[in-house]
């Protein structure tokens, strides 16, 4: 997958990584686990600088730590045939997660609390 953002960066999602380029050089931003890219329907970068991606069981975010990006999974109570399809961050910093089959979830990014 490939997309452009409002600052003219080009983002490339491959099977093993998320990359960014401003035109002349390509930079790997995060490295994905094998097969993880198959379940990524959406990706956002929150105001806190976390990279949020959809997963098979919910969402995950990557945050920059002392040794590079660290992945944290948030499992959502999804029915067997449900899929996480989209992500959105509102003005208050809440992460909204849309699904096909289980409605909408809201994640409070500051404390990790999930509301259905």
Beta strands, then each sheet from edge to edge (+ up, - down):
strand 1: 2-4
strand 2: 10-13
strand 3: 17-21
strand 4: 26-31
strand 5: 43-45
strand 6: 51-54
strand 7: 58-65
strand 8: 68-75
strand 9: 83-89
strand 10: 94-100
strand 11: 104-108
strand 12: 114-115
sheet 1: 1+ 2- 3+ 4-
sheet 2: 5+ 6- 7+ 8-
sheet 3: 9+ 10- 11+ 12-
end
